Amino acid sequence: MLRAAPVIPVAVEQWKIEQGYLAPLAANEVELARVGFPEGRLRRIVEPSGAERFFHTVKSGSGIVRMETEREISRAQFEAAWAGTDGRRLAKTRHRVHVDGLVWEIDVFRDLPLVMVEVELASETQAFTMPSWIATLVVKEVTEDARYRNAALAMHGMPSSI
């Protein structure tokens, strides 16, 4: 978790993201299952070009190592299932920054007072050095804190204590 959005000194790709979480036991579970979305996350990404892409994702695991099954879906599929995420949504702007062969993703949440940073590694033991322009803003490491997962933030908002 960062105290503020960093000033990014290199080229950046910026995505506008809206995502919502499907409740596994929602009243409309049968309907969502029928259209192919019994659980997981729906995401709309608006790319720098203005193009929109839509995804359905199911994650499992906890902490540093998590499994993710993601599939691209059509706008119609997204819109058919989006209502099932009501009350469990968030919006953010993602800054994707390439540094030394890694992609650092800085998420500035539009509906919460929160800035998060993440980097995808090939393995949990891969060594990396956080760029200094990010490292100086780190307030807390929250990888193991389930309250800061996007699903928890979408359902419960900001944790009451850091």
Secondary structure as UniProt FT lines:
FT   STRAND          12..22
FT   TURN            24..25
FT   TURN            27..28
FT   HELIX           29..34
FT   TURN            35..36
FT   STRAND          40..46
FT   TURN            48..49
FT   STRAND          52..62
FT   TURN            63..64
FT   STRAND          65..73
FT   HELIX           75..82
FT   HELIX           83..85
FT   TURN            86..87
FT   STRAND          89..99
FT   TURN            100..101
FT   STRAND          102..109
FT   STRAND          115..119
FT   TURN            124..125
FT   HELIX           132..135
FT   TURN            136..137
FT   TURN            143..144
FT   HELIX           146..148
FT   HELIX           150..156
//
